[in-house]
Structures are given as C-alpha cells and as structure tokens.
C-alpha cells in the first residue's frame, strides 16, 4: 500500500509540473533599434532579425527563454547615409559582425505583474560580453505575442565609437543608450 501511495504521489507530481518549449516565429518577430546623437538632433533607427528563439513555459507561465539575433541582418530604416551607416555599424567600430555574427538574450527569471505585464530578468550577450538586464514586457491575451521595450548602455558591451567619454567634441558624441522595441510572435513560421 505504501509503494502504491508513493508511486501515485510521484505520478501526480510529474503531471502537475508541466513544462514545454514554444518556438518563436522568426519571420514575423522583429527587433527594432534606435540610436541618437547626444548633444544634437538626429539619429538612426532600423531592424535586426531573429535567427532562432524559444520560450519555456512551466504550468502555462513563461519561466525562461533563449533568443538569438542574426547581426548580419542589421539594416537602417531611417535617417541619412543608410548604406554607409550599416557598413559602419557592422564594422569593428560597433558590432564587429564578421567576428560576432549573433547576439543572444537568455531569460533567467520572470515575475508576473498585472494586466499581462511581465518583469523579465535576462542575460544579454553582445560581442561575447554577457551582462544582466531587466526589462518589462507585455503578453497579449491569447499568449501569441510578446512585446518589450528597453535601453542598454552600449559601452557595457565595449561598443565605444563616439561614446561621450571618448569623443573630444561633444557635438559629435553618440548617445551611449541604444533603444530596443522587440515584438515576438509565437508559433511556426509561415512562408
């Protein structure tokens, strides 16, 4: 009788602890970026594509995830000198895409807030430098789309070109902050 009770308890524990991986739709999901001048008007914005990604759900709640961005897909969608700017951003001065072709975000902890809002703790790896970040995200009501906005200090990832501590003339300084507006769709890619 004791063995049957222990076996039943173990079976119930396994069933109640349901974990699943949900792949993102890499064709529909996008990372929007924005950079700006520090002491003058102007800036640029564009996109970069996901290479792959997934979230981990435990008991139907997001508890983790891993997202890889294809840095070679970086484009500029606003501002002047689009081709020159993209080449410059992919060069060693910024992201050094030849050497570091991907960036990665790993969600380490998720705190559920009100109205579908989530506080996400993550590790962001750019140029093989990993730093913790914290940001808020919103999950839509049917759980098929996640949106997040956050900023990083690019100098934490050794992206120093035009940084305020490096440039001598302040009018040429580029903001150390890079803004991200991320939209992730879950489900299979549809082509």
N, C-alpha and C positions, 0 to 999 in steps of 0.2 A: 504494500500500500504506500509506503514512504517513497519507493522508487517511482511509482506512477505519479505521485504528487509532485515530486521534483521534476520529472520529465514534462508534466503538464505546465509547471511554472516556467521552465526553460522555453518551451514552445510558445507560450503566451508572450514572454519577454521578447523573443525574436520577432514575432508577428507585430507587436506594438511598436517596435523600433524599426520603422520603415525608412530606408534611405535610398535615394535614387539620384542619378545624374541626368541633367537635362541639357542638351546641346543648344547653343545659340544658332540663330540663322545668320551666318556670316555675310550673306549677300544683302540682307535688309538692315543689319546692325551697322552703326557708324560711330566714329569718334570725330567730333568737330573740335578744332583747336583755334585759339586766338592769341596773338602776341601783339604788343603795342609799344610805342615809344614811351620813355619815362618822363621826359620834360617837354615834349612837344606833341602835337596832334599827329595821328597816323598810326597805322598798324596793319596787320595782315591776319587773314583767317583762312582756314581750309579744312581738309579732312584727311583721315588716315583710316585704312580698313582693318577689320579683324582678320586674322589668319585662322584662328580657332578659339573656341571658348565653351565653357560649361558652367552650370551652377550645380551645387549639391543641395538637395532638399532632404531634410530629416523630419519625418512626421508632417510632410507637406509644407514645411517652412524652410526658407533659404538659410543655410548654415555655412556655406562656403562657396568657392568657385575659383576658376582659373581662366584667365583671358590672355590671349597672345595677339599682339598687334603687328601687322606687317609694315615696318617702317619704310620699305621701298615704295609703298603705295601713297606716301605723303604727297599731297598736292595743295596748291594755293588757290583759293576760290575768290579772293577779294584783295584789292589793293593793286599797286603798280608792280611792274617787273616780275611777273609771275614765274617765267621760266628761270630767270636768274636767281630769284629768291628760292625756288625749290632746290636748285642745284646747290645754293649756299647752305640751306638747311640740312641737306643730305651730306654735306661735306664735313670734314673733320672739325670745323669751327663750331658746329652744332651737334648733330646726332651721329655723325660718322657711320652712315648707313652701310657702307661697304664692309665695315668690321662688325657692326652691331645691327643686323637686319631686322631684329624683332625687339619689342618691349613687352613686358609681362606684368600683369596685375593678379595677385593671389589674395582672395578674400579670406581673412583669418577668423573674423568674428562678426556676427550680425545681431544688432539689437532692434527689435520691432518697436516702432513708435505708433502714434495714432494715424488714422486715415491712409493706411498703406505706405507710410513713410518708414524707411529703414536707416539706421545709422550703421555704416559699414567701416570696419577696420580692415586694412589691407596692406600688403607689401607691394610697392611699385618698383620694378626693375627696369632701368634705362641705362644703356651703356655698361651693363653688368654691375651697376651700383644699385643696391636694394635699400630702400628707405620705407619706413611705415608712413601711411597716410590715413586720414579719417575723413569721411565724406557722408553726406546724406543722399539717399536715393528714394525714388517713388516707384512702387509696383502698381500696375493698373489692376482693376478689379478682377479680371479673369486670369491674372498671373502670366500673361503672354508678353508683356513689355515692361522693361525696367529703364528708368531714366535717372541720370545722375549729373550733377554739375559740381565741379571743384577746381581749385587752383593749386599749382605746385610752384615752389621756388626752384627754378631750373638749375641754379648754382649748386643745389644739393646733389645733383646728378652730374656735376662737372661740365655743365654747359655754360661757359663763361664769356663767350663772344659778346661784346657790347654791354657787359654787366656793369652796374653802376660803380662798383669798386675797381673796375679795370679800365674803363674809358676815361680819358682825361677831360674831354669836352662834354659837359653834361647834356648838351642838345643832341648828341649822338648816342646817348645811353638808351639801351633797350630795356624795358621792364624785365625784372627777374622773374615775374609771375607769368606763367602760361595758364590760360583758362581752357578747361575742357567741358564740353557738353556731350555726354555719351548717351546713345539710345541703343538698347539691346532688345532684340526680339528673340523669343524662344520658339523652337520648332525647327523642322527641317528646312533646308534651303530649297527654294522653288525657282527653277530655271525654265 
